[in-house]
Amino acid sequence: MRFRVATRVAQAPGAIFPVFGDKAFVQSLAPGFMGLEVVRIGLELDDEIEVRFTKLGPRGPWMSRIISLDSSSAGVTFVDRSIQLPWPYATFEHHHGILADGDGSNLVDEPTFTVRPRLLSPILGPIVWLFLRWSFVARGRAYRARFGPPAG
């Protein structure tokens, strides 16, 4: 399953990308009632990222590795693929785009995932999709708070 959420902000890609390496900022992207804790984070190719939910959310460590990182005049894109996942996820890959858009940027989140057990995926998958999509739409508020709302 997959979806795409885009949020327009005021700052340019070059000013935004480094902030994704800030634990406090990344923690602010999850709704507060979930209690996201960033254990480690990096922004280089092959860096590992480890997060945990301390209140509501999947239990256990969630570890990802940056498998792709590209920078150009159009912006920055990077992909992290999970290497250790809590239930109910079987696979999870997150494509990030910080794309130049006029005077600002368009922040694009495009996660792709599967759930387990496979037998329950027709029921569990859509439930996880709805909750996950909602949490990514909610990131728009944190993005605009940190990088400013788009002009006009």
MOUR-V653579 format. One record per residue. N is the residue number from 1. RES is the residue in one letter. SS is DSSP state (2 for helix, 1 for strand, 0 for the rest). PHI is phi in degrees with one decimal (999 if undefined). BURIAL is 1 if it has 24 or more other ideal C-beta (glycine too) atoms within 12 Angstrom, else 0. Layout:
BEGIN
n=N res=RES ss=SS phi=PHI burial=BURIAL
n=N res=RES ss=SS phi=PHI burial=BURIAL
END
This chain:
BEGIN
n=1 res=M ss=0 phi=999 burial=1
n=2 res=R ss=1 phi=-154.5 burial=0
n=3 res=F ss=0 phi=-156.2 burial=1
n=4 res=R ss=0 phi=-135.4 burial=0
n=5 res=V ss=1 phi=-128.6 burial=1
n=6 res=A ss=1 phi=-123.8 burial=1
n=7 res=T ss=1 phi=-132.1 burial=1
n=8 res=R ss=1 phi=-88.1 burial=1
n=9 res=V ss=1 phi=-134.3 burial=1
n=10 res=A ss=0 phi=-81.2 burial=1
n=11 res=Q ss=0 phi=-83.7 burial=1
n=12 res=A ss=0 phi=-81.3 burial=1
n=13 res=P ss=2 phi=-52.8 burial=1
n=14 res=G ss=2 phi=-62.0 burial=0
n=15 res=A ss=2 phi=-82.6 burial=0
n=16 res=I ss=2 phi=-86.7 burial=1
n=17 res=F ss=2 phi=-50.9 burial=1
n=18 res=P ss=2 phi=-59.7 burial=0
n=19 res=V ss=2 phi=-67.1 burial=1
n=20 res=F ss=2 phi=-68.8 burial=1
n=21 res=G ss=2 phi=-94.0 burial=0
n=22 res=D ss=0 phi=-92.7 burial=0
n=23 res=K ss=2 phi=-54.2 burial=0
n=24 res=A ss=2 phi=-62.4 burial=0
n=25 res=F ss=2 phi=-64.6 burial=1
n=26 res=V ss=2 phi=-61.6 burial=1
n=27 res=Q ss=2 phi=-61.5 burial=1
n=28 res=S ss=2 phi=-71.0 burial=1
n=29 res=L ss=0 phi=-76.4 burial=1
n=30 res=A ss=0 phi=-89.4 burial=1
n=31 res=P ss=0 phi=-55.3 burial=0
n=32 res=G ss=2 phi=-55.4 burial=0
n=33 res=F ss=2 phi=-70.2 burial=0
n=34 res=M ss=2 phi=-89.2 burial=1
n=35 res=G ss=0 phi=63.7 burial=0
n=36 res=L ss=1 phi=-74.5 burial=1
n=37 res=E ss=1 phi=-117.1 burial=0
n=38 res=V ss=1 phi=-92.6 burial=1
n=39 res=V ss=1 phi=-82.0 burial=0
n=40 res=R ss=1 phi=-151.9 burial=0
n=41 res=I ss=0 phi=-153.0 burial=1
n=42 res=G ss=0 phi=-155.9 burial=1
n=43 res=L ss=0 phi=-123.3 burial=1
n=44 res=E ss=0 phi=-100.6 burial=0
n=45 res=L ss=0 phi=-56.8 burial=0
n=46 res=D ss=0 phi=74.8 burial=0
n=47 res=D ss=0 phi=-65.0 burial=0
n=48 res=E ss=1 phi=-103.7 burial=1
n=49 res=I ss=1 phi=-121.2 burial=1
n=50 res=E ss=1 phi=-129.8 burial=1
n=51 res=V ss=1 phi=-130.4 burial=1
n=52 res=R ss=1 phi=-141.9 burial=1
n=53 res=F ss=1 phi=-98.1 burial=1
n=54 res=T ss=0 phi=-99.8 burial=0
n=55 res=K ss=0 phi=-118.8 burial=0
n=56 res=L ss=0 phi=-120.9 burial=0
n=57 res=G ss=0 phi=139.5 burial=1
n=58 res=P ss=0 phi=-59.2 burial=1
n=59 res=R ss=0 phi=-91.9 burial=0
n=60 res=G ss=0 phi=98.9 burial=0
n=61 res=P ss=0 phi=-69.7 burial=0
n=62 res=W ss=1 phi=-124.2 burial=1
n=63 res=M ss=1 phi=-116.6 burial=1
n=64 res=S ss=1 phi=-132.2 burial=1
n=65 res=R ss=1 phi=-128.9 burial=1
n=66 res=I ss=1 phi=-75.1 burial=1
n=67 res=I ss=1 phi=-105.9 burial=0
n=68 res=S ss=1 phi=-152.4 burial=0
n=69 res=L ss=1 phi=-150.8 burial=1
n=70 res=D ss=1 phi=-134.2 burial=0
n=71 res=S ss=1 phi=-128.7 burial=0
n=72 res=S ss=1 phi=-152.3 burial=0
n=73 res=S ss=0 phi=-65.3 burial=0
n=74 res=A ss=0 phi=-79.7 burial=0
n=75 res=G ss=1 phi=137.7 burial=1
n=76 res=V ss=1 phi=-127.0 burial=1
n=77 res=T ss=1 phi=-127.2 burial=1
n=78 res=F ss=1 phi=-150.2 burial=1
n=79 res=V ss=1 phi=-128.8 burial=1
n=80 res=D ss=1 phi=-116.4 burial=1
n=81 res=R ss=1 phi=-115.4 burial=1
n=82 res=S ss=1 phi=-72.5 burial=1
n=83 res=I ss=1 phi=-115.2 burial=0
n=84 res=Q ss=1 phi=-146.5 burial=0
n=85 res=L ss=0 phi=-127.5 burial=1
n=86 res=P ss=0 phi=-80.4 burial=0
n=87 res=W ss=0 phi=-64.8 burial=0
n=88 res=P ss=0 phi=-102.0 burial=1
n=89 res=Y ss=1 phi=-76.2 burial=1
n=90 res=A ss=1 phi=-101.9 burial=1
n=91 res=T ss=1 phi=-141.0 burial=0
n=92 res=F ss=1 phi=-156.9 burial=1
n=93 res=E ss=1 phi=-134.6 burial=1
n=94 res=H ss=1 phi=-123.2 burial=1
n=95 res=H ss=1 phi=-92.2 burial=1
n=96 res=H ss=1 phi=-110.5 burial=1
n=97 res=G ss=1 phi=-128.5 burial=1
n=98 res=I ss=1 phi=-120.7 burial=1
n=99 res=L ss=1 phi=-107.8 burial=1
n=100 res=A ss=1 phi=-59.2 burial=1
n=101 res=D ss=1 phi=-148.7 burial=1
n=102 res=G ss=0 phi=63.7 burial=0
n=103 res=D ss=0 phi=-82.2 burial=0
n=104 res=G ss=1 phi=-126.4 burial=1
n=105 res=S ss=1 phi=-141.2 burial=1
n=106 res=N ss=1 phi=-113.0 burial=1
n=107 res=L ss=1 phi=-93.5 burial=1
n=108 res=V ss=1 phi=-115.1 burial=1
n=109 res=D ss=1 phi=-115.2 burial=1
n=110 res=E ss=1 phi=-136.5 burial=1
n=111 res=P ss=1 phi=-83.9 burial=1
n=112 res=T ss=1 phi=-129.3 burial=1
n=113 res=F ss=1 phi=-151.8 burial=1
n=114 res=T ss=1 phi=-130.2 burial=1
n=115 res=V ss=1 phi=-118.8 burial=1
n=116 res=R ss=0 phi=-131.2 burial=0
n=117 res=P ss=0 phi=-74.2 burial=0
n=118 res=R ss=2 phi=-54.9 burial=0
n=119 res=L ss=2 phi=-58.9 burial=0
n=120 res=L ss=2 phi=-92.9 burial=0
n=121 res=S ss=2 phi=-58.6 burial=0
n=122 res=P ss=2 phi=-64.1 burial=0
n=123 res=I ss=2 phi=-97.0 burial=0
n=124 res=L ss=2 phi=-69.0 burial=1
n=125 res=G ss=2 phi=-54.4 burial=1
n=126 res=P ss=2 phi=-63.2 burial=0
n=127 res=I ss=2 phi=-66.8 burial=0
n=128 res=V ss=2 phi=-63.4 burial=1
n=129 res=W ss=2 phi=-57.6 burial=1
n=130 res=L ss=2 phi=-61.7 burial=0
n=131 res=F ss=2 phi=-65.4 burial=1
n=132 res=L ss=2 phi=-64.9 burial=1
n=133 res=R ss=2 phi=-61.8 burial=0
n=134 res=W ss=2 phi=-57.1 burial=0
n=135 res=S ss=2 phi=-66.2 burial=1
n=136 res=F ss=2 phi=-76.7 burial=1
n=137 res=V ss=2 phi=-63.2 burial=0
n=138 res=A ss=2 phi=-63.3 burial=1
n=139 res=R ss=2 phi=-61.2 burial=1
n=140 res=G ss=2 phi=-53.0 burial=1
n=141 res=R ss=2 phi=-63.2 burial=0
n=142 res=A ss=2 phi=-67.7 burial=1
n=143 res=Y ss=2 phi=-60.3 burial=1
n=144 res=R ss=2 phi=-68.3 burial=0
n=145 res=A ss=2 phi=-63.4 burial=0
n=146 res=R ss=2 phi=-84.7 burial=1
n=147 res=F ss=2 phi=-110.7 burial=1
n=148 res=G ss=0 phi=84.4 burial=0
n=149 res=P ss=1 phi=-71.6 burial=0
n=150 res=P ss=0 phi=-65.4 burial=0
n=151 res=A ss=0 phi=-67.5 burial=0
n=152 res=G ss=0 phi=80.6 burial=0
END
